[in-house]
Amino acid sequence: MLSIASAVIAVYTQRSAGALGSVAALPLGQRLNNAIYSYLAYILKGIWPSRLAVFYPHPEGSLAPWKVIAAALVILLISALVWRERKFKYLPAGWLWYLGTLVPVIGIIQVGRQAMADRYAYISLLGLFVMAVWSIADFAPRLRLSRESQFALAAMVLCLYAAFSYVQIGYWHDSLTLFTHALQVTPDNGIAEDNLGTAYVEMGLLDKALPHYAAAVRLSPELSKPHYNLATVLLRENRLDEAQREYEIVIKSASDEQEIAQAHNNLGVLFAQKNQLDNALREFDAAIRMNPTGLNSFIGRGSVEYQMGNLDAALADFTHATQMAPSPAAYFWLGRTFEGKGDISSAIRAYEDALKIAPGFAEARDRANFLRSKTQN
């Protein structure tokens, strides 16, 4: 018989949206410290683009005071030098552009879980580029280099940055490479751990995904998505009690109703595997209340009703599921229910409908052939 879990479990619907999840009520001091440090960090990454990451976790209260003080001193020193040389108009113009355009995204008003993001600096770094280009144009003649030497030096710099760009672009080849690199350059990155786990799941490597989901839960216990992903792998690994605990955390902590509905759905699968059918029915009912368009939940509830002998209710759920979407699982269970009610011709039609969608569905083909042989005898 087709297993309930393989038919109705809802898994891995999205990656962790780290940039969208909020850091609740970060103290102003922590936000200011991160903003000051980020001003310097963006400059350093603009000059030497290495150790770039798709997501930088917010340090919250772990940022060392000396780093904040050093960053503040460097920013003040640059500001003083720019003021002293303000006769070169491009210096204050570029510096104020850099400082000013970063204000909305520097994290004083925190939006998301990131400490900083490389994309935030694209516009702001134009100010530093203006400072650099015009300074070189003004001071290069003093070096008394030949035109050929100037071109050679410029070509070397361009080739160096092109090589760095090529390396950084390579990290975006696929999710596995991207989030592996993120973990190499940003320690204690729960968002990257969760997304790396999902990358392994998409490759079918559940055993490799599991430790990354566990690390994501440890590093970011307040996020519901890592709990959901960890629970789903545990469920697939038949570690039911552990999976149940994680799903219950999701139901209590998640703000996304879709995610909560999926957790209820998967708890229904879990209880069905434990043969706790009343509990399974309760969870599928909850999932359907929260998400009336959840195809998997109707199939799951119908499967439980079928096992409990409530064939009329099962027939209603499977019929509704086939009307929602042409699912081979829904048609298969519809056929089983028709069999249970003694309606052989309807059962055969349901199995044939399943085979139209999934021609390799051996169980549906075997049931249909068996019923045909019975009617011919």
C-alpha positions as CSV (number, residue, x, y, z in Angstrom):
1,M,0.0,0.0,0.0
2,L,1.2,3.5,-0.8
3,S,2.6,5.0,2.4
4,I,0.8,8.0,3.8
5,A,4.1,9.8,4.5
6,S,5.2,9.6,0.9
7,A,1.9,10.9,-0.3
8,V,1.2,13.8,2.0
9,I,4.3,15.1,3.7
10,A,4.9,18.7,3.0
11,V,8.6,19.5,2.9
12,Y,11.1,22.3,2.2
13,T,8.8,24.9,0.8
14,Q,11.3,27.7,0.9
15,R,14.8,28.7,1.9
16,S,15.3,30.6,5.1
17,A,14.7,34.2,4.3
18,G,17.3,35.5,6.7
19,A,17.1,39.0,5.3
20,L,13.4,39.1,6.0
21,G,13.3,37.7,9.6
22,S,13.5,40.4,12.2
23,V,15.8,40.7,15.1
24,A,13.3,41.5,17.8
25,A,14.0,44.7,19.8
26,L,17.7,45.0,19.4
27,P,19.0,47.6,21.9
28,L,19.9,50.9,20.3
29,G,23.5,50.5,21.6
30,Q,24.0,47.2,19.7
31,R,22.5,48.8,16.5
32,L,24.8,51.8,16.8
33,N,27.9,49.6,17.4
34,N,27.1,47.5,14.4
35,A,26.5,50.6,12.3
36,I,29.9,52.2,13.2
37,Y,31.7,49.0,12.5
38,S,29.9,48.4,9.2
39,Y,30.9,51.8,7.9
40,L,34.6,50.7,8.1
41,A,33.8,47.1,7.0
42,Y,32.2,48.4,3.8
43,I,35.3,50.5,3.0
44,L,37.7,47.5,3.6
45,K,35.6,45.2,1.4
46,G,35.4,47.9,-1.3
47,I,39.2,48.2,-1.3
48,W,39.9,44.5,-0.9
49,P,36.9,42.4,-2.0
50,S,37.5,39.2,-0.1
51,R,35.6,37.1,2.5
52,L,32.3,38.2,1.0
53,A,29.2,36.3,2.0
54,V,25.6,36.1,0.9
55,F,24.5,36.8,4.5
56,Y,26.3,38.3,7.4
57,P,24.6,37.4,10.8
58,H,24.1,40.3,13.2
59,P,26.6,40.2,16.0
60,E,24.0,41.5,18.4
61,G,25.9,41.9,21.7
62,S,29.0,40.0,20.7
63,L,30.9,42.7,18.7
64,A,34.1,43.4,20.5
65,P,34.3,47.0,21.9
66,W,37.8,47.5,20.5
67,K,36.5,46.9,17.0
68,V,33.8,49.6,17.4
69,I,36.3,52.0,18.8
70,A,38.9,51.3,16.1
71,A,36.2,51.7,13.4
72,A,35.1,55.0,14.9
73,L,38.6,56.4,15.1
74,V,39.3,55.5,11.4
75,I,36.0,57.1,10.3
76,L,36.9,60.2,12.3
77,L,40.4,60.3,10.9
78,I,39.2,60.1,7.3
79,S,36.7,62.8,8.0
80,A,39.3,65.1,9.5
81,L,41.6,64.5,6.5
82,V,38.8,65.2,4.0
83,W,38.0,68.4,5.9
84,R,41.6,69.5,5.9
85,E,41.8,68.9,2.1
86,R,38.4,70.2,1.3
87,K,39.8,72.4,-1.4
88,F,39.7,69.3,-3.5
89,K,36.0,69.3,-3.9
90,Y,35.7,65.7,-4.9
91,L,36.9,64.6,-1.4
92,P,34.1,66.0,0.7
93,A,31.6,65.3,-2.1
94,G,32.6,61.6,-2.3
95,W,32.9,61.1,1.5
96,L,29.6,62.7,2.3
97,W,28.0,60.6,-0.5
98,Y,29.4,57.5,1.1
99,L,28.3,58.4,4.6
100,G,24.9,59.7,3.7
101,T,23.7,57.1,1.3
102,L,24.5,54.3,3.8
103,V,22.3,55.9,6.5
104,P,19.0,54.2,5.5
105,V,20.6,50.7,5.4
106,I,23.3,50.9,8.0
107,G,21.1,49.2,10.6
108,I,20.3,52.1,13.0
109,I,16.7,51.1,12.1
110,Q,17.1,47.4,12.0
111,V,15.3,45.6,9.2
112,G,16.0,41.9,9.0
113,R,18.6,39.7,10.7
114,Q,21.7,40.8,8.8
115,A,24.6,42.9,10.2
116,M,25.3,44.3,6.8
117,A,24.9,43.3,3.1
118,D,27.2,43.8,0.2
119,R,24.3,44.9,-2.0
120,Y,23.7,47.9,0.4
121,A,27.1,49.3,-0.5
122,Y,26.8,49.4,-4.3
123,I,25.6,53.0,-4.5
124,S,27.5,54.2,-1.5
125,L,30.9,53.0,-2.7
126,L,30.5,55.3,-5.8
127,G,31.5,58.1,-3.4
128,L,34.8,56.4,-2.5
129,F,35.4,55.6,-6.2
130,V,35.0,59.3,-7.0
131,M,37.5,60.1,-4.3
132,A,40.0,57.6,-5.6
133,V,39.7,58.3,-9.3
134,W,40.0,62.1,-9.0
135,S,42.8,61.8,-6.4
136,I,44.8,59.5,-8.8
137,A,44.1,62.0,-11.6
138,D,45.5,64.9,-9.5
139,F,48.5,63.2,-8.0
140,A,49.6,60.7,-10.6
141,P,51.6,63.3,-12.6
142,R,53.7,63.9,-9.6
143,L,55.1,60.4,-9.9
144,R,56.6,61.3,-13.3
145,L,55.7,57.9,-14.7
146,S,55.7,57.4,-18.5
147,R,52.4,57.0,-20.2
148,E,53.2,53.4,-20.9
149,S,53.9,52.8,-17.2
150,Q,50.7,54.4,-16.2
151,F,48.7,52.2,-18.6
152,A,50.6,49.1,-17.3
153,L,49.9,50.0,-13.7
154,A,46.2,50.6,-14.5
155,A,46.0,47.3,-16.4
156,M,47.6,45.4,-13.4
157,V,45.0,46.9,-11.0
158,L,42.1,46.1,-13.3
159,C,43.3,42.5,-13.8
160,L,43.7,42.1,-10.1
161,Y,40.1,43.2,-9.4
162,A,38.8,41.2,-12.3
163,A,40.4,38.1,-10.8
164,F,38.8,38.8,-7.4
165,S,35.5,39.3,-9.1
166,Y,35.8,36.1,-11.0
167,V,36.5,34.2,-7.7
168,Q,33.6,35.8,-6.0
169,I,31.2,35.1,-8.9
170,G,32.2,31.5,-8.7
171,Y,30.8,31.1,-5.2
172,W,27.3,31.8,-6.7
173,H,27.6,28.7,-9.0
174,D,25.1,26.8,-6.9
175,S,23.5,26.8,-3.4
176,L,25.9,24.2,-2.0
177,T,28.9,26.3,-3.0
178,L,27.4,29.6,-2.0
179,F,26.4,28.6,1.6
180,T,29.5,26.5,2.2
181,H,31.5,29.6,1.4
182,A,29.3,31.7,3.6
183,L,30.0,29.4,6.6
184,Q,33.8,29.5,5.8
185,V,33.9,33.3,6.1
186,T,31.1,34.0,8.7
187,P,31.2,31.9,11.9
188,D,28.0,31.0,13.8
189,N,25.8,31.7,10.8
190,G,22.5,30.0,11.5
191,I,20.9,31.3,8.2
192,A,23.7,29.8,6.1
193,E,23.6,26.6,8.1
194,D,19.8,26.2,7.4
195,N,20.2,27.0,3.7
196,L,23.1,24.7,3.3
197,G,21.0,21.9,4.8
198,T,18.3,22.7,2.2
199,A,20.9,22.5,-0.5
200,Y,21.9,19.0,0.6
201,V,18.2,18.0,0.8
202,E,17.7,19.1,-2.8
203,M,20.5,16.8,-3.7
204,G,18.9,13.9,-1.8
205,L,21.6,13.9,0.9
206,L,19.5,13.9,4.1
207,D,22.3,12.6,6.3
208,K,24.4,15.6,5.4
209,A,21.6,18.0,5.8
210,L,20.7,16.9,9.3
211,P,23.8,18.3,11.1
212,H,23.4,21.7,9.4
213,Y,19.7,22.0,10.3
214,A,20.7,21.0,13.9
215,A,23.4,23.7,13.9
216,A,20.8,26.3,12.5
217,V,18.4,25.4,15.4
218,R,21.3,25.8,17.9
219,L,22.5,29.1,16.5
220,S,19.0,30.6,15.7
221,P,16.5,28.9,18.0
222,E,14.1,31.8,17.7
223,L,13.6,31.1,13.9
224,S,10.9,28.7,13.1
225,K,12.1,27.6,9.6
226,P,15.2,25.7,10.8
227,H,13.0,23.8,13.4
228,Y,10.6,22.9,10.5
229,N,13.4,21.8,8.2
230,L,15.1,19.8,11.0
231,A,11.7,18.1,12.0
232,T,11.0,17.1,8.4
233,V,14.4,15.4,8.0
234,L,13.9,13.7,11.3
235,L,10.5,12.5,10.2
236,R,12.0,11.1,7.0
237,E,14.6,9.4,9.1
238,N,11.8,7.9,11.3
239,R,13.0,9.7,14.4
240,L,9.5,10.5,15.3
241,D,9.7,11.7,18.9
242,E,12.4,14.2,18.0
243,A,10.5,15.4,14.9
244,Q,7.4,15.8,17.0
245,R,9.2,18.1,19.4
246,E,10.5,20.3,16.6
247,Y,7.1,20.6,14.9
248,E,5.5,21.6,18.1
249,I,8.1,24.4,18.4
250,V,7.1,25.6,14.9
251,I,3.4,25.7,15.8
252,K,4.1,27.7,18.9
253,S,6.7,30.1,17.4
254,A,6.0,30.6,13.7
255,S,4.3,33.7,12.4
256,D,3.6,32.4,8.9
257,E,0.3,30.6,8.9
258,Q,1.3,28.6,5.8
259,E,4.3,27.2,7.8
260,I,2.1,26.4,10.8
261,A,-0.4,24.6,8.6
262,Q,2.4,22.5,7.1
263,A,3.7,21.7,10.6
264,H,0.2,20.5,11.5
265,N,0.1,18.5,8.3
266,N,3.4,16.8,8.9
267,L,2.4,16.1,12.5
268,G,-0.6,14.3,11.1
269,V,1.8,12.2,9.0
270,L,3.9,11.5,12.1
271,F,0.9,10.4,14.3
272,A,-0.3,8.2,11.5
273,Q,3.0,6.5,11.4
274,K,2.7,6.0,15.2
275,N,-0.8,4.6,14.5
276,Q,-2.2,7.4,16.7
277,L,-5.1,8.0,14.3
278,D,-7.2,10.3,16.4
279,N,-4.2,12.6,16.9
280,A,-3.4,12.4,13.2
281,L,-7.0,13.3,12.3
282,R,-6.8,16.3,14.7
283,E,-3.7,17.6,13.1
284,F,-5.0,17.3,9.6
285,D,-8.1,19.1,10.6
286,A,-6.0,21.9,12.0
287,A,-3.9,22.1,8.8
288,I,-7.1,22.3,6.7
289,R,-8.6,25.0,8.9
290,M,-5.5,27.1,8.4
291,N,-4.9,26.3,4.7
292,P,-8.1,25.1,3.0
293,T,-6.2,24.8,-0.3
294,G,-3.7,22.3,1.1
295,L,-4.0,19.3,-1.2
296,N,-1.6,17.2,0.9
297,S,-3.8,17.7,4.0
298,F,-6.9,16.5,2.3
299,I,-5.1,13.4,1.1
300,G,-3.6,12.8,4.6
301,R,-7.0,13.2,6.3
302,G,-8.7,11.0,3.8
303,S,-6.0,8.3,4.3
304,V,-6.6,8.4,8.1
305,E,-10.4,8.3,7.7
306,Y,-9.9,5.3,5.3
307,Q,-7.9,3.5,8.0
308,M,-10.5,4.3,10.6
309,G,-13.2,2.8,8.4
310,N,-15.0,6.1,7.8
311,L,-15.2,5.6,4.0
312,D,-17.8,8.3,3.3
313,A,-15.6,11.0,4.9
314,A,-12.6,9.6,3.1
315,L,-14.4,9.6,-0.2
316,A,-15.4,13.2,0.2
317,D,-11.8,14.2,1.0
318,F,-10.2,12.3,-1.9
319,T,-12.8,13.5,-4.3
320,H,-12.2,17.1,-3.2
321,A,-8.4,16.5,-3.5
322,T,-8.8,15.3,-7.1
323,Q,-10.9,18.4,-7.9
324,M,-8.2,20.7,-6.5
325,A,-5.4,19.2,-8.5
326,P,-4.7,16.1,-10.6
327,S,-2.7,14.1,-8.1
328,P,-1.9,10.4,-8.6
329,A,-1.9,9.9,-4.8
330,A,-5.4,11.3,-4.5
331,Y,-6.7,9.2,-7.4
332,F,-5.1,6.1,-5.9
333,W,-6.7,6.6,-2.5
334,L,-10.0,7.4,-4.2
335,G,-9.7,4.0,-5.9
336,R,-9.0,2.3,-2.6
337,T,-12.0,3.9,-1.0
338,F,-14.3,2.9,-3.9
339,E,-12.9,-0.6,-3.5
340,G,-13.8,-0.5,0.2
341,K,-17.4,0.6,-0.7
342,G,-17.7,-2.2,-3.3
343,D,-17.8,0.2,-6.3
344,I,-15.4,-1.7,-8.5
345,S,-16.0,0.2,-11.7
346,S,-15.4,3.5,-10.0
347,A,-12.3,2.2,-8.4
348,I,-10.8,1.0,-11.7
349,R,-11.5,4.5,-13.2
350,A,-9.8,6.1,-10.3
351,Y,-6.7,3.9,-10.8
352,E,-6.7,4.6,-14.5
353,D,-6.8,8.3,-13.8
354,A,-3.8,7.9,-11.5
355,L,-1.9,6.1,-14.2
356,K,-2.7,8.8,-16.8
357,I,-0.7,11.2,-14.6
358,A,1.9,8.7,-13.4
359,P,2.3,5.9,-15.9
360,G,4.9,4.2,-13.7
361,F,2.7,4.1,-10.7
362,A,3.0,0.3,-10.2
363,E,0.7,0.0,-7.2
364,A,-2.2,1.7,-9.0
365,R,-1.6,-0.5,-12.1
366,D,-1.6,-3.7,-10.0
367,R,-4.8,-2.7,-8.2
368,A,-6.5,-1.9,-11.5
369,N,-5.4,-5.2,-13.1
370,F,-6.5,-7.2,-10.0
371,L,-10.0,-5.6,-10.1
372,R,-10.3,-6.2,-13.9
373,S,-9.4,-9.8,-13.4
374,K,-12.1,-10.2,-10.7
375,T,-14.8,-8.6,-12.9
376,Q,-13.9,-11.0,-15.8
377,N,-14.2,-14.1,-13.7
